[in-house]
Amino acid sequence: MSMTILQHSNTSVHHSFHKFSKLVHLSDILRSANISKTKGVRVTVLLE
C-alpha cells in the first residue's frame, strides 16, 4: 500500500471521528462524566 493511500485513510478516519465527536457533543459528555486532565493534549485528541 502506498504512503499516499495510508495518509488519505488516516485523514479520512480523523475527519470522520471529528465529525462524530461534534455531532454527539463528546466534550460535553466527557465533562459531565467528570473526565478531565490538567495539561497537554485535549481529551478528544487522545480518543482519536
C-alpha distance matrix in Angstrom:
0.0 3.8 6.7 8.4 6.7 7.2 10.5 11.5 11.0 13.1 15.5 16.0 16.8 19.1 20.8 21.4 22.9 24.9 26.4 27.1 28.9 31.0 31.8 33.2 34.6 32.8 34.6 37.9 37.1 36.2 39.4 41.5 40.2 41.3 37.9 38.0 37.3 39.1 36.7 33.2 30.2 31.1 30.9 28.7 26.1 26.3 25.6 22.6
3.8 0.0 3.8 5.4 5.5 6.5 8.8 10.2 10.9 12.7 14.5 15.6 17.0 18.7 20.2 21.4 23.0 24.6 26.1 27.4 28.9 30.7 31.9 33.5 34.6 33.0 34.5 37.9 37.5 36.5 39.5 41.9 40.8 41.7 38.2 37.9 37.1 38.6 35.9 32.3 29.4 30.4 30.7 28.5 25.6 26.2 26.0 22.7
6.7 3.8 0.0 3.8 5.5 5.1 6.1 8.6 9.8 10.5 12.2 14.1 15.4 16.4 18.2 19.9 21.2 22.4 24.3 25.7 26.9 28.6 30.1 31.8 32.5 30.8 31.9 35.5 35.3 34.2 36.9 39.5 38.6 39.2 35.6 35.1 34.1 35.4 32.6 28.9 26.1 27.3 27.9 25.8 22.8 23.5 23.7 20.3
8.4 5.4 3.8 0.0 3.8 5.5 5.1 6.1 8.5 9.9 10.5 12.1 14.3 15.3 16.3 18.2 20.0 20.9 22.4 24.2 25.7 27.0 28.4 30.4 31.2 29.9 31.2 34.6 34.7 33.8 36.5 39.1 38.4 39.2 35.8 35.3 34.5 35.8 33.1 29.4 26.5 27.2 27.9 25.5 22.6 23.9 23.9 20.3
6.7 5.5 5.5 3.8 0.0 3.8 5.5 5.1 6.1 8.6 9.9 10.4 12.3 14.2 15.2 16.3 18.4 19.8 21.0 22.4 24.3 25.8 26.8 28.7 29.9 28.6 30.2 33.5 33.2 32.6 35.5 37.8 37.0 38.1 34.8 34.7 34.3 35.9 33.5 30.0 26.8 27.2 27.4 24.7 22.2 23.3 22.7 19.2
7.2 6.5 5.1 5.5 3.8 0.0 3.8 5.4 5.0 6.2 8.5 9.7 10.6 12.2 14.1 15.3 16.6 18.2 20.0 21.1 22.5 24.4 25.6 27.1 28.2 26.4 27.9 31.4 30.9 30.0 33.0 35.3 34.3 35.3 31.8 31.7 31.1 32.8 30.4 26.9 23.7 24.4 24.4 22.1 19.4 20.1 19.7 16.3
10.5 8.8 6.1 5.1 5.5 3.8 0.0 3.8 5.4 5.1 6.1 8.5 10.0 10.5 12.1 14.1 15.5 16.3 18.3 19.9 21.0 22.6 24.2 26.0 26.6 25.0 26.2 29.7 29.7 28.8 31.4 34.0 33.3 34.1 30.7 30.2 29.5 30.9 28.3 24.7 21.6 22.2 22.8 20.4 17.5 18.8 18.8 15.2
11.5 10.2 8.6 6.1 5.1 5.4 3.8 0.0 3.8 5.5 5.1 6.0 8.6 9.8 10.4 12.1 14.2 15.2 16.4 18.2 19.9 21.1 22.3 24.4 25.4 24.3 25.8 29.1 29.1 28.6 31.3 33.7 33.3 34.3 31.1 30.9 30.6 32.3 29.9 26.5 23.1 23.2 23.5 20.6 18.3 20.0 19.4 15.6
11.0 10.9 9.8 8.5 6.1 5.0 5.4 3.8 0.0 3.8 5.4 5.0 6.2 8.6 9.9 10.5 12.3 14.1 15.4 16.5 18.3 20.1 21.0 22.7 24.0 22.6 24.4 27.7 27.2 26.8 29.8 31.9 31.1 32.4 29.2 29.4 29.3 31.3 29.3 26.0 22.5 22.3 22.1 19.2 17.2 18.3 17.2 13.7
13.1 12.7 10.5 9.9 8.6 6.2 5.1 5.5 3.8 0.0 3.8 5.4 5.2 6.1 8.6 9.9 10.7 12.2 14.3 15.4 16.4 18.4 19.9 21.3 22.1 20.4 21.8 25.3 25.0 24.1 27.0 29.4 28.6 29.5 26.2 26.1 25.8 27.7 25.5 22.2 18.7 18.8 18.8 16.1 13.7 14.9 14.2 10.6
15.5 14.5 12.2 10.5 9.9 8.5 6.1 5.1 5.4 3.8 0.0 3.8 5.5 5.1 6.1 8.5 10.0 10.4 12.2 14.2 15.3 16.5 18.2 20.2 20.7 19.5 20.8 24.2 24.4 23.8 26.4 28.9 28.6 29.5 26.4 26.1 25.9 27.6 25.3 22.0 18.5 18.3 18.7 15.7 13.5 15.5 15.0 11.2
16.0 15.6 14.1 12.1 10.4 9.7 8.5 6.0 5.0 5.4 3.8 0.0 3.8 5.4 5.1 6.1 8.6 9.8 10.6 12.2 14.2 15.5 16.4 18.5 19.7 18.8 20.7 23.8 23.7 23.6 26.4 28.5 28.2 29.6 26.7 26.9 27.2 29.2 27.4 24.4 20.7 19.9 19.7 16.4 14.9 16.9 15.4 11.8
16.8 17.0 15.4 14.3 12.3 10.6 10.0 8.6 6.2 5.2 5.5 3.8 0.0 3.8 5.5 5.1 6.1 8.5 9.9 10.5 12.2 14.3 15.2 16.6 17.9 16.4 18.5 21.6 21.0 20.8 23.8 25.8 25.2 26.6 23.7 24.1 24.5 26.8 25.3 22.4 18.7 17.7 17.0 13.8 12.6 13.9 12.1 8.6
19.1 18.7 16.4 15.3 14.2 12.2 10.5 9.8 8.6 6.1 5.1 5.4 3.8 0.0 3.8 5.5 5.3 6.1 8.6 9.9 10.5 12.4 14.2 15.6 16.1 14.6 16.0 19.4 19.4 18.8 21.5 23.9 23.6 24.6 21.6 21.6 21.8 23.8 22.1 19.2 15.4 14.5 14.3 11.1 9.5 11.6 10.4 6.7
20.8 20.2 18.2 16.3 15.2 14.1 12.1 10.4 9.9 8.6 6.1 5.1 5.5 3.8 0.0 3.8 5.5 5.1 6.2 8.6 9.9 10.7 12.2 14.5 15.2 14.6 16.2 19.2 19.6 19.7 22.1 24.3 24.4 25.7 23.0 23.1 23.7 25.6 24.0 21.3 17.6 16.1 16.2 12.6 11.7 14.4 13.1 9.7
21.4 21.4 19.9 18.2 16.3 15.3 14.1 12.1 10.5 9.9 8.5 6.1 5.1 5.5 3.8 0.0 3.8 5.4 5.2 6.2 8.7 10.0 10.5 12.5 14.0 13.4 15.8 18.5 18.2 18.8 21.6 23.2 23.2 25.0 22.5 23.2 24.2 26.7 25.5 23.0 19.3 17.4 16.7 12.9 12.9 15.0 12.7 9.8
22.9 23.0 21.2 20.0 18.4 16.6 15.5 14.2 12.3 10.7 10.0 8.6 6.1 5.3 5.5 3.8 0.0 3.8 5.4 4.9 6.0 8.6 9.6 10.6 11.7 10.4 12.7 15.6 15.1 15.2 18.2 20.0 19.7 21.4 18.8 19.5 20.6 23.2 22.3 20.0 16.3 14.2 13.1 9.4 9.8 11.6 9.1 6.7
24.9 24.6 22.4 20.9 19.8 18.2 16.3 15.2 14.1 12.2 10.4 9.8 8.5 6.1 5.1 5.4 3.8 0.0 3.8 5.4 5.2 6.3 8.6 10.2 10.3 9.6 11.2 14.1 14.6 14.8 17.1 19.3 19.6 20.9 18.5 18.7 19.7 21.9 20.8 18.6 15.0 12.7 12.3 8.5 9.0 11.8 10.2 7.9
26.4 26.1 24.3 22.4 21.0 20.0 18.3 16.4 15.4 14.3 12.2 10.6 9.9 8.6 6.2 5.2 5.4 3.8 0.0 3.8 5.6 5.2 6.1 8.8 9.8 10.3 12.4 14.6 15.1 16.2 18.4 20.0 20.7 22.5 20.5 21.1 22.6 24.9 24.0 22.1 18.6 16.0 15.4 11.6 12.7 15.4 13.3 11.3
27.1 27.4 25.7 24.2 22.4 21.1 19.9 18.2 16.5 15.4 14.2 12.2 10.5 9.9 8.6 6.2 4.9 5.4 3.8 0.0 3.8 5.4 5.0 6.3 8.3 8.2 11.3 13.1 12.7 14.1 16.7 17.8 18.2 20.4 18.6 19.8 21.6 24.4 24.0 22.4 18.9 16.0 14.6 11.0 12.7 14.6 11.9 10.6
28.9 28.9 26.9 25.7 24.3 22.5 21.0 19.9 18.3 16.4 15.3 14.2 12.2 10.5 9.9 8.7 6.0 5.2 5.6 3.8 0.0 3.8 5.5 5.5 5.7 4.9 7.5 9.8 9.8 10.7 13.2 14.7 15.2 17.0 15.2 16.1 18.0 20.7 20.5 19.2 15.9 12.7 11.2 7.8 10.3 12.2 9.8 9.4
31.0 30.7 28.6 27.0 25.8 24.4 22.6 21.1 20.1 18.4 16.5 15.5 14.3 12.4 10.7 10.0 8.6 6.3 5.2 5.4 3.8 0.0 3.8 5.6 4.9 6.5 8.2 9.7 10.9 12.4 14.0 15.5 16.8 18.4 17.1 17.7 19.7 21.9 21.7 20.5 17.4 14.1 13.4 10.1 12.4 15.0 13.2 12.5
31.8 31.9 30.1 28.4 26.8 25.6 24.2 22.3 21.0 19.9 18.2 16.4 15.2 14.2 12.2 10.5 9.6 8.6 6.1 5.0 5.5 3.8 0.0 3.8 5.6 7.8 10.5 11.1 11.5 13.8 15.6 16.3 17.6 19.8 18.9 20.1 22.4 25.0 25.1 24.0 20.8 17.5 16.2 13.0 15.5 17.7 15.2 14.6
33.2 33.5 31.8 30.4 28.7 27.1 26.0 24.4 22.7 21.3 20.2 18.5 16.6 15.6 14.5 12.5 10.6 10.2 8.8 6.3 5.5 5.6 3.8 0.0 3.8 5.5 8.7 8.7 8.2 10.9 12.9 13.1 14.2 16.8 16.0 17.8 20.5 23.4 23.9 23.3 20.3 16.8 14.9 12.1 15.3 16.8 14.1 14.4
34.6 34.6 32.5 31.2 29.9 28.2 26.6 25.4 24.0 22.1 20.7 19.7 17.9 16.1 15.2 14.0 11.7 10.3 9.8 8.3 5.7 4.9 5.6 3.8 0.0 3.8 5.6 5.5 6.5 8.9 10.1 10.9 12.6 14.5 13.9 15.1 17.9 20.4 21.1 20.7 18.0 14.3 12.8 10.5 13.9 15.7 13.7 14.3
32.8 33.0 30.8 29.9 28.6 26.4 25.0 24.3 22.6 20.4 19.5 18.8 16.4 14.6 14.6 13.4 10.4 9.6 10.3 8.2 4.9 6.5 7.8 5.5 3.8 0.0 3.8 5.4 5.0 6.1 8.5 9.8 10.5 12.4 11.0 12.4 15.1 18.0 18.6 18.1 15.4 11.8 9.6 7.5 11.1 12.3 10.2 11.5
34.6 34.5 31.9 31.2 30.2 27.9 26.2 25.8 24.4 21.8 20.8 20.7 18.5 16.0 16.2 15.8 12.7 11.2 12.4 11.3 7.5 8.2 10.5 8.7 5.6 3.8 0.0 3.8 5.4 5.2 6.1 8.6 9.9 10.6 9.3 9.8 12.3 14.9 15.6 15.6 13.3 9.5 8.0 6.9 10.6 11.9 10.9 12.5
37.9 37.9 35.5 34.6 33.5 31.4 29.7 29.1 27.7 25.3 24.2 23.8 21.6 19.4 19.2 18.5 15.6 14.1 14.6 13.1 9.8 9.7 11.1 8.7 5.5 5.4 3.8 0.0 3.8 5.5 5.0 6.1 8.5 9.7 9.9 11.0 14.1 16.6 18.0 18.6 16.7 12.9 11.3 10.7 14.4 15.5 14.3 16.0
37.1 37.5 35.3 34.7 33.2 30.9 29.7 29.1 27.2 25.0 24.4 23.7 21.0 19.4 19.6 18.2 15.1 14.6 15.1 12.7 9.8 10.9 11.5 8.2 6.5 5.0 5.4 3.8 0.0 3.8 5.4 5.2 6.2 8.7 8.7 11.0 14.4 17.5 19.2 19.6 17.5 14.0 11.4 10.9 14.7 15.0 13.1 15.4
36.2 36.5 34.2 33.8 32.6 30.0 28.8 28.6 26.8 24.1 23.8 23.6 20.8 18.8 19.7 18.8 15.2 14.8 16.2 14.1 10.7 12.4 13.8 10.9 8.9 6.1 5.2 5.5 3.8 0.0 3.8 5.5 5.1 6.3 5.2 7.5 10.8 14.1 15.8 16.4 14.5 11.3 8.4 8.9 12.5 12.3 11.1 13.9
39.4 39.5 36.9 36.5 35.5 33.0 31.4 31.3 29.8 27.0 26.4 26.4 23.8 21.5 22.1 21.6 18.2 17.1 18.4 16.7 13.2 14.0 15.6 12.9 10.1 8.5 6.1 5.0 5.4 3.8 0.0 3.8 5.4 5.0 5.6 6.8 10.3 13.0 15.2 16.5 15.3 12.0 10.1 11.1 14.6 14.7 14.2 16.8
41.5 41.9 39.5 39.1 37.8 35.3 34.0 33.7 31.9 29.4 28.9 28.5 25.8 23.9 24.3 23.2 20.0 19.3 20.0 17.8 14.7 15.5 16.3 13.1 10.9 9.8 8.6 6.1 5.2 5.5 3.8 0.0 3.8 5.3 7.5 9.8 13.5 16.2 18.7 20.1 19.0 15.7 13.4 14.1 17.8 17.7 16.5 19.3
40.2 40.8 38.6 38.4 37.0 34.3 33.3 33.3 31.1 28.6 28.6 28.2 25.2 23.6 24.4 23.2 19.7 19.6 20.7 18.2 15.2 16.8 17.6 14.2 12.6 10.5 9.9 8.5 6.2 5.1 5.4 3.8 0.0 3.8 5.5 8.8 12.5 15.7 18.3 19.6 18.4 15.5 12.6 13.7 17.2 16.3 15.0 18.2
41.3 41.7 39.2 39.2 38.1 35.3 34.1 34.3 32.4 29.5 29.5 29.6 26.6 24.6 25.7 25.0 21.4 20.9 22.5 20.4 17.0 18.4 19.8 16.8 14.5 12.4 10.6 9.7 8.7 6.3 5.0 5.3 3.8 0.0 3.8 6.2 9.7 12.6 15.6 17.4 16.9 14.3 11.9 13.9 17.0 16.1 15.7 19.0
37.9 38.2 35.6 35.8 34.8 31.8 30.7 31.1 29.2 26.2 26.4 26.7 23.7 21.6 23.0 22.5 18.8 18.5 20.5 18.6 15.2 17.1 18.9 16.0 13.9 11.0 9.3 9.9 8.7 5.2 5.6 7.5 5.5 3.8 0.0 3.8 7.2 10.6 13.1 14.4 13.6 11.2 8.5 10.9 13.7 12.4 12.3 15.7
38.0 37.9 35.1 35.3 34.7 31.7 30.2 30.9 29.4 26.1 26.1 26.9 24.1 21.6 23.1 23.2 19.5 18.7 21.1 19.8 16.1 17.7 20.1 17.8 15.1 12.4 9.8 11.0 11.0 7.5 6.8 9.8 8.8 6.2 3.8 0.0 3.8 7.0 9.5 11.3 11.1 9.1 7.4 10.6 12.8 11.8 12.8 15.8
37.3 37.1 34.1 34.5 34.3 31.1 29.5 30.6 29.3 25.8 25.9 27.2 24.5 21.8 23.7 24.2 20.6 19.7 22.6 21.6 18.0 19.7 22.4 20.5 17.9 15.1 12.3 14.1 14.4 10.8 10.3 13.5 12.5 9.7 7.2 3.8 0.0 3.8 6.2 8.2 9.0 8.2 7.6 11.3 12.4 11.2 13.2 16.0
39.1 38.6 35.4 35.8 35.9 32.8 30.9 32.3 31.3 27.7 27.6 29.2 26.8 23.8 25.6 26.7 23.2 21.9 24.9 24.4 20.7 21.9 25.0 23.4 20.4 18.0 14.9 16.6 17.5 14.1 13.0 16.2 15.7 12.6 10.6 7.0 3.8 0.0 3.8 7.2 9.4 9.5 10.3 13.8 14.4 13.6 16.1 18.6
36.7 35.9 32.6 33.1 33.5 30.4 28.3 29.9 29.3 25.5 25.3 27.4 25.3 22.1 24.0 25.5 22.3 20.8 24.0 24.0 20.5 21.7 25.1 23.9 21.1 18.6 15.6 18.0 19.2 15.8 15.2 18.7 18.3 15.6 13.1 9.5 6.2 3.8 0.0 3.7 6.8 8.1 10.0 13.2 12.8 12.4 15.6 17.3
33.2 32.3 28.9 29.4 30.0 26.9 24.7 26.5 26.0 22.2 22.0 24.4 22.4 19.2 21.3 23.0 20.0 18.6 22.1 22.4 19.2 20.5 24.0 23.3 20.7 18.1 15.6 18.6 19.6 16.4 16.5 20.1 19.6 17.4 14.4 11.3 8.2 7.2 3.7 0.0 3.8 6.5 9.0 11.7 10.3 10.1 13.6 14.8
30.2 29.4 26.1 26.5 26.8 23.7 21.6 23.1 22.5 18.7 18.5 20.7 18.7 15.4 17.6 19.3 16.3 15.0 18.6 18.9 15.9 17.4 20.8 20.3 18.0 15.4 13.3 16.7 17.5 14.5 15.3 19.0 18.4 16.9 13.6 11.1 9.0 9.4 6.8 3.8 0.0 3.8 6.4 8.4 6.5 6.9 10.4 11.2
31.1 30.4 27.3 27.2 27.2 24.4 22.2 23.2 22.3 18.8 18.3 19.9 17.7 14.5 16.1 17.4 14.2 12.7 16.0 16.0 12.7 14.1 17.5 16.8 14.3 11.8 9.5 12.9 14.0 11.3 12.0 15.7 15.5 14.3 11.2 9.1 8.2 9.5 8.1 6.5 3.8 0.0 3.8 5.5 5.3 6.5 9.0 10.1
30.9 30.7 27.9 27.9 27.4 24.4 22.8 23.5 22.1 18.8 18.7 19.7 17.0 14.3 16.2 16.7 13.1 12.3 15.4 14.6 11.2 13.4 16.2 14.9 12.8 9.6 8.0 11.3 11.4 8.4 10.1 13.4 12.6 11.9 8.5 7.4 7.6 10.3 10.0 9.0 6.4 3.8 0.0 3.8 5.4 5.0 6.4 8.8
28.7 28.5 25.8 25.5 24.7 22.1 20.4 20.6 19.2 16.1 15.7 16.4 13.8 11.1 12.6 12.9 9.4 8.5 11.6 11.0 7.8 10.1 13.0 12.1 10.5 7.5 6.9 10.7 10.9 8.9 11.1 14.1 13.7 13.9 10.9 10.6 11.3 13.8 13.2 11.7 8.4 5.5 3.8 0.0 3.8 5.4 5.1 6.3
26.1 25.6 22.8 22.6 22.2 19.4 17.5 18.3 17.2 13.7 13.5 14.9 12.6 9.5 11.7 12.9 9.8 9.0 12.7 12.7 10.3 12.4 15.5 15.3 13.9 11.1 10.6 14.4 14.7 12.5 14.6 17.8 17.2 17.0 13.7 12.8 12.4 14.4 12.8 10.3 6.5 5.3 5.4 3.8 0.0 3.8 5.4 5.0
26.3 26.2 23.5 23.9 23.3 20.1 18.8 20.0 18.3 14.9 15.5 16.9 13.9 11.6 14.4 15.0 11.6 11.8 15.4 14.6 12.2 15.0 17.7 16.8 15.7 12.3 11.9 15.5 15.0 12.3 14.7 17.7 16.3 16.1 12.4 11.8 11.2 13.6 12.4 10.1 6.9 6.5 5.0 5.4 3.8 0.0 3.8 5.4
25.6 26.0 23.7 23.9 22.7 19.7 18.8 19.4 17.2 14.2 15.0 15.4 12.1 10.4 13.1 12.7 9.1 10.2 13.3 11.9 9.8 13.2 15.2 14.1 13.7 10.2 10.9 14.3 13.1 11.1 14.2 16.5 15.0 15.7 12.3 12.8 13.2 16.1 15.6 13.6 10.4 9.0 6.4 5.1 5.4 3.8 0.0 3.8
22.6 22.7 20.3 20.3 19.2 16.3 15.2 15.6 13.7 10.6 11.2 11.8 8.6 6.7 9.7 9.8 6.7 7.9 11.3 10.6 9.4 12.5 14.6 14.4 14.3 11.5 12.5 16.0 15.4 13.9 16.8 19.3 18.2 19.0 15.7 15.8 16.0 18.6 17.3 14.8 11.2 10.1 8.8 6.3 5.0 5.4 3.8 0.0
